[in-house]
Amino acid sequence: EEAESALIHRFHLEMAQEGVQGLQTPLARREYGALTVALSTEKLVELKHMIRKFIAEANREGSQSNVKDEVYQLNVQLFPLTK
């Protein structure tokens, strides 16, 4: 789960760029949110686990739909702002 290949890195970079373009999509067809939070290294591990769980649940929920008439990209990003 922690390893990141060059291919995965490139995919995430491209999806982040698509996310910037997605801001031009009408609000009714998109959802953007952001959170800046201070936390401990211990909580970071827990938060990463929560993100992975959420993505798996979102995948299951989306897959259950019988009618699939659009394709969406869901990006969840967590990165340090401190240097």
C-alpha positions as CSV (number, residue, x, y, z in Angstrom):
1,E,0.0,0.0,0.0
2,E,2.8,2.4,0.7
3,A,4.9,1.7,-2.4
4,E,4.5,4.1,-5.3
5,S,5.7,3.2,-8.8
6,A,6.5,5.8,-11.4
7,L,3.3,4.8,-13.3
8,I,1.1,5.4,-10.2
9,H,2.9,8.6,-9.6
10,R,2.2,9.8,-13.2
11,F,-1.5,8.7,-12.9
12,H,-2.0,10.7,-9.7
13,L,-0.3,13.7,-11.3
14,E,-2.5,13.6,-14.4
15,M,-5.7,13.1,-12.2
16,A,-4.7,16.2,-10.1
17,Q,-4.3,18.2,-13.3
18,E,-7.8,16.9,-14.4
19,G,-9.1,18.0,-11.0
20,V,-7.9,21.6,-11.7
21,Q,-9.8,21.5,-15.1
22,G,-12.8,20.0,-13.3
23,L,-13.3,23.3,-11.4
24,Q,-14.8,24.6,-14.7
25,T,-17.6,21.9,-14.4
26,P,-21.0,23.3,-13.2
27,L,-21.4,22.9,-9.4
28,A,-24.4,20.6,-9.8
29,R,-22.1,18.0,-11.5
30,R,-19.1,18.2,-9.1
31,E,-18.0,18.3,-5.5
32,Y,-14.8,19.8,-4.1
33,G,-13.8,20.2,-0.5
34,A,-10.7,20.9,1.4
35,L,-9.4,20.6,5.0
36,T,-6.2,21.9,6.6
37,V,-5.5,20.1,9.9
38,A,-2.7,19.8,12.3
39,L,-2.2,16.2,13.5
40,S,0.3,13.8,15.0
41,T,2.2,11.1,13.1
42,E,0.1,8.6,14.9
43,K,-3.1,10.2,13.7
44,L,-1.6,10.3,10.2
45,V,-1.5,6.6,10.0
46,E,-5.1,6.4,11.3
47,L,-6.3,9.0,8.8
48,K,-4.6,7.2,5.9
49,H,-6.5,4.1,6.9
50,M,-9.8,6.0,7.0
51,I,-9.1,7.4,3.5
52,R,-8.4,3.9,2.1
53,K,-11.6,2.6,3.7
54,F,-13.7,5.5,2.3
55,I,-12.3,4.9,-1.2
56,A,-13.2,1.2,-1.0
57,E,-16.7,2.0,0.2
58,A,-17.2,4.6,-2.5
59,N,-16.1,2.1,-5.1
60,R,-18.6,-0.5,-3.7
61,E,-21.4,2.1,-3.7
62,G,-20.7,3.3,-7.2
63,S,-20.4,-0.3,-8.5
64,Q,-23.9,-1.2,-7.2
65,S,-25.6,1.2,-9.6
66,N,-27.4,-0.5,-12.4
67,V,-27.4,2.5,-14.7
68,K,-24.0,3.9,-15.5
69,D,-24.3,6.9,-17.8
70,E,-21.2,8.9,-16.8
71,V,-17.7,8.3,-15.6
72,Y,-16.3,10.3,-12.6
73,Q,-12.9,10.6,-11.0
74,L,-12.7,10.7,-7.2
75,N,-9.4,12.1,-5.9
76,V,-8.6,12.2,-2.2
77,Q,-5.3,13.9,-1.4
78,L,-3.5,14.1,1.9
79,F,0.0,15.7,2.0
80,P,2.0,17.8,4.4
81,L,2.1,21.6,4.2
82,T,4.9,21.8,6.7
83,K,8.4,21.5,5.3
